[in-house]
Amino acid sequence: MNTTQVTSTFASLIAFVAGLAAGRGLFGWDQATWITILTAAVGFGATVWNAVSGRTSALVTNVANMPQVKEIKLDASAPGTAAINAATPNNVTTN
């Protein structure tokens, strides 16, 4: 499994456990309190996760680290290519 698969699975597992906790009335909180807490936490977490995992360098790194990928070539004329190349594994090259 790659990093994206692991973190996506982990996020779903957290949502499942939180839903169980809310349904059981854990900590003595009522459903309205749990809904408020979970909505805020999940909304914030999803926003942060998308910002971090959706960066071009993160996506290129995930693909470059797959055993099936031998090499990735980046377009040198595209903006930000040098930064992406510096932040990714050795099998990512600039063309």
Secondary structure, 3 states (H helix, E strand, C coil): CCHHHHHHHHHHHHHHHHHHHHHHCHHHCCHHHHHHHHHHHHHHHHHHHHHHHCCHHHHHHHHHCCCCCCCEEECCCCCCHHHHHHCCCCCEEEC
